């Protein structure tokens, strides 16, 4: 069973890395959306398949896609920071805290990479 403590007393607060990293990745996502909006058509392809049947639409309104990416990334960054603050109350979290931060930031970075790839694939 996890030992709960009222606050972190063994290490200085390193949650700032996750907060700043999440904010930076969110800003990059907003920047990608803002820069690419004028260069993209009104509808962009969001799904590709290799043969096989298609289920649903392959295209989505550009504005919807470009707004959704920063909203999802921002929401996941906030959720990751909130969960970290909750988990910090346990001593067991100390052992996995660097891995947790790395996984959350890597997941957010992968979403920005997907945003960039979808944007680049729809240029021209």
PASEBA-1860 file (N, C-alpha, C; in nm, 3 decimals):
! residues 124
1> XXXXXXXX> 0.084/-0.118/0.000/0.000/0.000/0.000/0.089/0.125/0.000 ~ 0.048/0.225/-0.072/0.127/0.347/-0.084/0.125/0.427/0.045 ~ 0.240/0.482/0.079/0.250/0.568/0.195/0.222/0.710/0.149 ~ 0.124/0.773/0.213/0.085/0.908/0.173/0.151/1.009/0.264 ~ 0.202/1.116/0.207/0.261/1.223/0.285/0.199/1.355/0.241 ~ 0.193/1.452/0.329/0.125/1.577/0.295/0.194/1.660/0.189 ~ 0.325/1.649/0.177/0.398/1.725/0.075/0.531/1.656/0.050 ~ 0.594/1.696/-0.060/0.724/1.637/-0.093/0.828/1.702/-0.004
9> XXXXXXXX> 0.901/1.619/0.069/1.003/1.674/0.156/1.142/1.620/0.125 ~ 1.154/1.524/0.036/1.284/1.463/0.008/1.357/1.532/-0.107 ~ 1.284/1.586/-0.201/1.346/1.648/-0.318/1.286/1.786/-0.339 ~ 1.361/1.876/-0.401/1.300/2.004/-0.438/1.192/1.980/-0.544 ~ 1.105/2.075/-0.560/0.996/2.061/-0.657/1.051/2.060/-0.798 ~ 1.043/1.944/-0.864/1.089/1.934/-1.002/0.970/1.931/-1.098 ~ 0.851/1.956/-1.047/0.733/1.961/-1.131/0.738/2.074/-1.232 ~ 0.827/2.170/-1.207/0.839/2.282/-1.300/0.885/2.236/-1.437
17> XXXXXXXX> 0.968/2.132/-1.443/1.011/2.080/-1.572/0.892/2.032/-1.653 ~ 0.803/1.959/-1.590/0.683/1.911/-1.659/0.592/2.027/-1.698 ~ 0.576/2.122/-1.608/0.491/2.237/-1.636/0.547/2.321/-1.750 ~ 0.674/2.355/-1.743/0.736/2.437/-1.847/0.744/2.360/-1.979 ~ 0.780/2.231/-1.971/0.786/2.150/-2.092/0.651/2.136/-2.159 ~ 0.547/2.111/-2.079/0.411/2.101/-2.134/0.366/2.231/-2.196 ~ 0.398/2.342/-2.129/0.362/2.474/-2.183/0.437/2.500/-2.314 ~ 0.564/2.467/-2.318/0.643/2.488/-2.439/0.590/2.405/-2.556
25> XXXXXXXX> 0.558/2.281/-2.529/0.504/2.194/-2.635/0.368/2.246/-2.681 ~ 0.287/2.294/-2.588/0.158/2.354/-2.625/0.175/2.477/-2.713 ~ 0.273/2.559/-2.681/0.299/2.680/-2.762/0.347/2.641/-2.901 ~ 0.430/2.538/-2.910/0.474/2.489/-3.041/0.354/2.443/-3.123 ~ 0.261/2.373/-3.060/0.141/2.325/-3.130/0.057/2.442/-3.182 ~ 0.039/2.542/-3.098/-0.036/2.661/-3.141/0.037/2.729/-3.257 ~ 0.169/2.736/-3.248/0.248/2.797/-3.355/0.236/2.722/-3.487 ~ 0.242/2.589/-3.480/0.226/2.508/-3.602/0.089/2.534/-3.664
33> XXXXXXXX> -0.014/2.538/-3.581/-0.149/2.563/-3.633/-0.160/2.702/-3.695 ~ -0.106/2.802/-3.627/-0.117/2.939/-3.677/-0.041/2.959/-3.807 ~ 0.079/2.902/-3.815/0.162/2.920/-3.935/0.105/2.843/-4.054 ~ 0.050/2.725/-4.027/0.007/2.640/-4.139/-0.135/2.668/-4.187 ~ -0.215/2.741/-4.111/-0.355/2.761/-4.148/-0.371/2.822/-4.287 ~ -0.297/2.925/-4.315/-0.315/2.994/-4.444/-0.260/2.913/-4.562 ~ -0.172/2.818/-4.535/-0.112/2.739/-4.643/-0.191/2.613/-4.677 ~ -0.291/2.580/-4.597/-0.366/2.456/-4.617/-0.501/2.482/-4.685
41> XXXXXXXX> -0.554/2.383/-4.756/-0.688/2.397/-4.814/-0.794/2.395/-4.703 ~ -0.918/2.419/-4.740/-1.025/2.426/-4.639/-1.055/2.291/-4.574 ~ -1.025/2.182/-4.643/-1.042/2.047/-4.587/-0.911/1.972/-4.606 ~ -0.867/1.904/-4.503/-0.741/1.830/-4.513/-0.764/1.682/-4.486 ~ -0.676/1.603/-4.544/-0.683/1.459/-4.525/-0.625/1.426/-4.388 ~ -0.697/1.346/-4.313/-0.653/1.313/-4.178/-0.630/1.164/-4.159 ~ -0.660/1.085/-4.262/-0.646/0.940/-4.249/-0.603/0.882/-4.382 ~ -0.508/0.792/-4.376/-0.459/0.723/-4.495/-0.464/0.574/-4.467
49> XXXXXXXX> -0.497/0.496/-4.571/-0.496/0.351/-4.556/-0.421/0.290/-4.673 ~ -0.373/0.171/-4.650/-0.307/0.095/-4.756/-0.405/-0.013/-4.797 ~ -0.478/0.011/-4.905/-0.580/-0.084/-4.948/-0.691/-0.093/-4.844 ~ -0.774/-0.190/-4.857/-0.880/-0.213/-4.759/-0.991/-0.110/-4.766 ~ -1.097/-0.136/-4.694/-1.213/-0.047/-4.697/-1.188/0.079/-4.613 ~ -1.262/0.184/-4.646/-1.258/0.310/-4.571/-1.384/0.321/-4.487 ~ -1.368/0.352/-4.362/-1.482/0.374/-4.274/-1.481/0.518/-4.230 ~ -1.584/0.591/-4.260/-1.591/0.731/-4.223/-1.516/0.818/-4.323
57> XXXXXXXX> -1.515/0.945/-4.293/-1.453/1.043/-4.381/-1.301/1.044/-4.365 ~ -1.234/1.062/-4.477/-1.088/1.075/-4.475/-1.047/1.221/-4.458 ~ -1.140/1.312/-4.475/-1.110/1.454/-4.471/-1.184/1.522/-4.357 ~ -1.125/1.628/-4.306/-1.187/1.706/-4.199/-1.162/1.854/-4.226 ~ -1.247/1.940/-4.173/-1.223/2.084/-4.190/-1.089/2.124/-4.128 ~ -1.013/2.200/-4.200/-0.880/2.241/-4.155/-0.884/2.310/-4.021 ~ -0.975/2.406/-4.005/-0.982/2.481/-3.880/-1.009/2.389/-3.761 ~ -1.096/2.292/-3.781/-1.127/2.197/-3.673/-1.002/2.119/-3.632
65> XXXXXXXX> -0.928/2.071/-3.729/-0.806/1.992/-3.700/-0.702/2.080/-3.631 ~ -0.681/2.200/-3.684/-0.576/2.287/-3.630/-0.610/2.343/-3.493 ~ -0.737/2.349/-3.458/-0.777/2.392/-3.323/-0.775/2.274/-3.227 ~ -0.812/2.157/-3.276/-0.820/2.039/-3.190/-0.683/1.996/-3.138 ~ -0.581/2.000/-3.220/-0.449/1.956/-3.175/-0.401/2.035/-3.052 ~ -0.398/2.169/-3.055/-0.354/2.242/-2.935/-0.446/2.219/-2.814 ~ -0.576/2.205/-2.838/-0.666/2.181/-2.725/-0.639/2.046/-2.660 ~ -0.619/1.943/-2.739/-0.590/1.810/-2.685/-0.455/1.810/-2.614
73> XXXXXXXX> -0.355/1.870/-2.677/-0.222/1.874/-2.617/-0.224/1.953/-2.486 ~ -0.291/2.067/-2.485/-0.302/2.146/-2.362/-0.376/2.072/-2.252 ~ -0.485/2.005/-2.289/-0.562/1.928/-2.191/-0.480/1.814/-2.132 ~ -0.407/1.744/-2.216/-0.323/1.634/-2.166/-0.207/1.685/-2.081 ~ -0.153/1.801/-2.114/-0.045/1.859/-2.033/-0.097/1.895/-1.894 ~ -0.214/1.957/-1.890/-0.274/1.991/-1.760/-0.306/1.865/-1.680 ~ -0.361/1.765/-1.747/-0.393/1.639/-1.678/-0.265/1.572/-1.627 ~ -0.157/1.574/-1.705/-0.031/1.516/-1.662/0.026/1.588/-1.541
81> XXXXXXXX> 0.016/1.720/-1.538/0.064/1.797/-1.422/-0.023/1.770/-1.300 ~ -0.154/1.764/-1.320/-0.244/1.736/-1.208/-0.216/1.598/-1.149 ~ -0.202/1.498/-1.236/-0.176/1.362/-1.188/-0.042/1.357/-1.115 ~ 0.056/1.428/-1.166/0.187/1.431/-1.099/0.174/1.490/-0.960 ~ 0.102/1.599/-0.945/0.082/1.661/-0.813/0.013/1.564/-0.718 ~ -0.081/1.489/-0.769/-0.151/1.389/-0.687/-0.056/1.277/-0.646 ~ 0.023/1.228/-0.740/0.114/1.117/-0.712/0.231/1.157/-0.623 ~ 0.268/1.284/-0.624/0.379/1.331/-0.542/0.356/1.309/-0.392
89> XXXXXXXX> 0.234/1.289/-0.354/0.203/1.268/-0.212/0.247/1.131/-0.163 ~ 0.291/1.044/-0.252/0.334/0.910/-0.211/0.486/0.900/-0.221 ~ 0.545/0.826/-0.131/0.690/0.806/-0.135/0.730/0.721/-0.254 ~ 0.646/0.630/-0.296/0.678/0.540/-0.407/0.697/0.615/-0.539 ~ 0.637/0.730/-0.551/0.648/0.807/-0.675/0.789/0.859/-0.697 ~ 0.864/0.878/-0.590/1.001/0.929/-0.604/1.085/0.845/-0.699 ~ 1.066/0.714/-0.694/1.147/0.625/-0.776/1.114/0.635/-0.925 ~ 0.993/0.672/-0.959/0.951/0.673/-1.099/0.924/0.814/-1.152
97> XXXXXXXX> 0.944/0.914/-1.071/0.914/1.052/-1.111/0.985/1.096/-1.238 ~ 1.116/1.071/-1.254/1.180/1.113/-1.381/1.121/1.041/-1.502 ~ 1.089/0.913/-1.487/1.029/0.838/-1.598/0.890/0.892/-1.629 ~ 0.814/0.927/-1.527/0.680/0.983/-1.548/0.689/1.112/-1.628 ~ 0.776/1.202/-1.586/0.792/1.329/-1.657/0.833/1.305/-1.802 ~ 0.929/1.214/-1.822/0.977/1.185/-1.958/0.865/1.127/-2.044 ~ 0.785/1.038/-1.988/0.676/0.977/-2.066/0.568/1.079/-2.102 ~ 0.532/1.165/-2.008/0.429/1.266/-2.039/0.480/1.361/-2.146
105> XXXXXXXX> 0.601/1.410/-2.130/0.656/1.504/-2.229/0.677/1.436/-2.365 ~ 0.718/1.309/-2.364/0.735/1.236/-2.490/0.601/1.217/-2.560 ~ 0.498/1.185/-2.485/0.365/1.169/-2.543/0.315/1.299/-2.605 ~ 0.337/1.410/-2.537/0.296/1.540/-2.592/0.377/1.573/-2.717 ~ 0.505/1.544/-2.714/0.590/1.570/-2.832/0.548/1.484/-2.950 ~ 0.507/1.360/-2.924/0.459/1.274/-3.033/0.331/1.330/-3.096 ~ 0.246/1.388/-3.015/0.125/1.449/-3.071/0.159/1.569/-3.159 ~ 0.257/1.648/-3.118/0.299/1.761/-3.203/0.362/1.707/-3.331
113> XXXXXXXX> 0.438/1.600/-3.321/0.495/1.539/-3.441/0.384/1.493/-3.536 ~ 0.280/1.430/-3.482/0.167/1.389/-3.566/0.102/1.510/-3.631 ~ 0.089/1.619/-3.556/0.032/1.742/-3.611/0.118/1.794/-3.726 ~ 0.248/1.795/-3.708/0.339/1.843/-3.813/0.331/1.752/-3.935 ~ 0.329/1.620/-3.914/0.323/1.526/-4.027/0.192/1.540/-4.105 ~ 0.080/1.556/-4.036/-0.048/1.575/-4.105/-0.047/1.707/-4.183 ~ 0.012/1.810/-4.122/0.019/1.939/-4.188/0.107/1.931/-4.313 ~ 0.224/1.873/-4.301/0.315/1.862/-4.415/0.256/1.774/-4.525
121> XXXX> 0.189/1.667/-4.487/0.129/1.577/-4.586/0.019/1.647/-4.667 ~ -0.041/1.749/-4.611/-0.149/1.819/-4.679/-0.104/1.946/-4.751 ~ 0.021/1.981/-4.742/0.071/2.098/-4.816/0.088/2.060/-4.963 ~ 0.044/2.149/-5.046/0.064/2.127/-5.189/-0.023/2.028/-5.243
END
